[in-house]
Amino acid sequence: MNVSGIVCPLNTAKFIEQCISSILSQVDELIVVDASSDDGTVELIKKKFKIKKIKIYIIPRDKPLAYARNFGAKKAKHPLILFSDADLVLDKNWVQVAKDTLLKENLASIGGKTKVIGSSILMKFLRVMRHREVYACKYPTRLFLMDKKAFDSVNGFDERNKMGEDENLYKRLLIKGYRAKNIYTIAETHLGEPDSLSRLLKRQAKYGRFSYLERGKKPYSLGNILLAIVMISPLGILYSIRIYTYMFRKKLKESRDIVFLVLMPFYLYLFFAVYFWNNLVGFVTKNRDVKWHKLKW
């Protein structure tokens, strides 16, 4: 079965060439839906990839990622669609392995694991969190291959979701009886991870502030409230015990780094505390007028 790739950049000139190069040879067509980037993203694509397989469309900058992905899916000609963030680099065999597994197991969607490069304490922390995220998550997010019939059956992404559109999509797919999963024999490298602690915390603040939008009419359950209280308090440091256990059980390389092990509770506390504080701020202020063009997809 042929595959249509869909990439939706917004000011990602720094990563787009590597991203497209890793996808292009693995798909039968590549649809680029750019949200009016002003950093030369589109110009770079046209210059580096003079090939008919790539189709470029420009949409207004104030449209959310869900709109851009739906736009790309409507242009797709093939029965399988690959959604990829614009700052990812795929393994050489990613699509083939994903396609074989999806068809063999009759899945609606399939994803892999995310790799984080770098040797700094921050990157080691993010690598552990990404690793744990993939194993804990029941469905793929940043990069996934999907059956177009399944996608169309739930009318694609809900464009009211300015964040968490993939989570919402999978909830609707699961209700209809479709199955999705991550496998660990394929991976993509995430080039766009924050390269400083301040950038990481800014991203956490953004996610926290608007994440309540994902939860619909009941943004908080009792479990979420209790978890927020624990993680905002210094008790959140105790959560690092679970991460330590996970790291040693999975035999991750970071578990050998004494400096990292000492600093990880500090990173973990800031990681969660900033998120939950801003989650509370977003809920209280009802800030639904998200200036999406100011936020990176």
Buried (B, 14 or more C-beta within 10 A) or exposed (E): EEBBBBBBBBBBBBBBBBBBEBBBEBBBBBBBBBBBBEBEBBEBBEEEBEEEEBBBBEBEBEBBBBBBBBBBBEEBEBEBBBBBBBBBBBBEEBBEBBBEBBEEEEBBBBBBBBBBEEEEBBBBBBBBBBBBBBEEBEBBBBBBBBBBEBBEBBEBBBBEBBBBBBBBBBBBBBEEEBBBBBBEEBBBBBBBBBEEBEEBBEBBBBBBBBBBBBBEEEBEEEEBEEBBEBBBEEEBBBBBEEBBEBBEEEEBEBBEBEEBBEBBBBBBBBBBBBBBBBBBBBBEEEBEEBEBBEBEB
